[in-house]
Amino acid sequence: MTINTTKNGTELCLAPEGRLDTVTAPELEQAINENLEGVTELTLDFAGLDYISSAGLRVLLSAQKKMNAAGKMTVRNVNETISEIFEVTGFCDILTIE
């Protein structure tokens, strides 16, 4: 998995590509934690993401909790497979998905 990072002032956009699973979830978690200082708006662009596992969902939940205290988090460009996972797990009610 590769993660493209764009930071503009208090806005951070992370765009992971590939699979977000047990092996790669720590990479996204690290990218979030290393760049979250001073961020009030976190955007996760999933245009290049093919799959998300429960480990990936855990990272999203953790990021959402942090951003609830600091600002807002948005998930964009979710494909049909990941959207279905969000529906089944109830994450569509927790996350702001565009």
Secondary structure, 3 states (H helix, E strand, C coil): CEEEEEEECCEEEEEEEEEECCCCHHHHHHHHHHHCCCCCEEEEECCCEEEECHHHHHHHHHHHHHHHHHCEEEEECCCHHHHHHHHHHCHHHHCEEC
